[in-house]
Amino acid sequence: MRKARPTVAIVIPCYEQKRFLAGAIESAIRQRSRPAEIIVVDDGSTEDVSGVVARYPDVRLIRQENRGLASARNCGLRAAGADKIIFLDADDRLFPRAVAVGLGCFAKNPDAAFVYGAFEEVRGSKVARRFCRVTSHRDLVLHNWIGMIATVMFDRAKLLGEGGFDETLGMTEDWDAYLRLSRRFPFAAHNNKVAQYVRHESNMSNSVADLKHWIDVVRDKEWERGLDGEGQRAWHDGEELWRETLEGTSKTPPTLASRAIRKAVRLAGLARKG
């Protein structure tokens, strides 16, 4: 008897992003492998997003008081019933094969806590493909190579078992989740482009000072959890790498960030693929 195909939920947290929401929902609906659930979590927006969601009868809307992105993701995580789960920010988009290729990667890596792929970053007229294949917890201690949470498909039970996303974190809660999960479980990567990230004036990650603070918080948490010798070396190498990466994000064109990433590949002994 053939095993049933795993089900997938797509959770879309939304806070003051009504103007983007329809595009995110439609990118979820248009998946070639249809998700079992699409859930929008309104994180206490002052805008009424119910009219947008009402256009899509199969999309579920959950409202909560404003508690932050990690809380909104956890709300969707708890509400979903599917086997696997994707978190899509309201201003991002999935490409049509995102669900299918994520499930395909899980089929080859059934014990994985998560799998991830490539994404497209749009900065004005410039479009770049982003992907770096990593395989170990040590690699993720060095840097958040995954870069965009919408490229990730999680095993929902494993993420729930690890407590979901840390709601004390104002940013970088995705990286913290990858670090915690990869301590206990394998993960895998595929080089298919599955999501699009568009830089605009209201992106949370545009705040370099805030981002640096929360990166430092996650790094400190990871150190306190305990690291072996290789992990400690990666942690120390990561300090310089993150500094150079953040310096690069504040400059145009972003050549310093690109150089920092290439340097990180050398530090980690990794080969960029994709």
DABEL-V697652 format. One record per pair of residues at least 24 apart in sequence whose ideal C-beta (glycine too) atoms are under 8 Angstrom apart, sorted by the first residue. I is the first residue (numbers start at 1). GAP is how many residues later the second one is. Records with the same first field share a line. If there is no record, write none. Layout:
I=GAP  GAP
This chain:
5=98
6=76  77  78  97  100
7=28  29  30  74  75  76  77
8=25  27  28  29  74  75  76  77  78  91  94  95  145
9=26  27  28  29  30  67  71  72  73  75  76  77  147
10=25  27  28  29  75  76  77  78  84  89
11=28  30  62  65  66  69  74  75  76  77
12=26  27  28  29  64  75  76  77  78
13=27  28  30  56  59  60  63  74  76  77
14=26  27  28  29  31  35  58  76
15=27  28  29  30  51  54  57  75
16=29  30  31  186
17=28  72  73  74  185
18=27  29  30  31  34
20=70  71
21=28  31  32  69
22=30  33
23=70
24=64  65  66  67  68  69  70
25=27  28  31  34
27=61  66  67  68  69
28=60  66
29=27  29  30
30=66
31=63  65  66  67  68  69
32=64  65  67  68
33=64  66  67  70
34=65
35=47  51  64
36=45  46
37=43  44  45
39=37  40  41
40=50
41=31  32  34  35  38
43=24  25  26  28  29
67=100
68=99  102
69=96  102  104  135
70=94  95  96  97  99  103
71=94  96
73=91  92  100
74=90  91  93
77=79  82  83  87  88
78=82  86
80=76
82=74
83=72  73  74
84=69  70  71  72
85=68  69  71  74
86=64  66  67  68
87=62  63  65  67  87
88=62  107
89=60  61
91=107  109  111  112
92=56  58  103  104  105  106
93=57  102  103  105
94=56  100  101  102
95=25  98  99  100  101
97=95  97
98=52  55  96  97
99=54
101=89  91  93
102=51  88  92
103=50
104=86
105=48  83  84  85
106=47  49  82
108=80
109=77  78  79
111=74  75
112=43  73  74  75  76
113=41  42  45  46  49  68  69  71  72  73  74
114=38  39  40  41  44  45  64  67  73
115=37  38  72  73  74  75
116=30  35  36  37  71  72  73  74
117=34  72  73  74  75  76  77  78
118=33  73  74  75  76  156
119=28  29  31  32  74  75  76  77  78
120=73  75  76  77
121=27  75  76  78
122=74  75  76  77
123=76  131
124=75
129=64  145
130=67
131=58  60  62  141  142  143
132=129  133  138  140  141  142
133=56  58  137  138  139  140  141
134=55  134  136
135=52  53  54
136=46
137=42  45  46  94
138=92  93  96
139=95  129  131
140=35  38  39  42
141=38  81  86  90  93  94  97
142=92  93  95  96  99  122  125  126
143=95  98  99  102  121  125
144=28  30  31  34
146=28  29  32
148=47  49
149=25
150=44  45  47
151=43  44
152=26
154=27
155=30
158=27
166=55
169=45  48  49
170=40  43  44
171=33  34  39  40  42  43  44
172=39  42  43  45  46
175=40  43
176=42  45  46
179=39  43
180=45
183=42
191=82  83
205=44
208=38  41  42
211=35  38
212=30  34
215=27  31
234=34
237=30  31
241=26
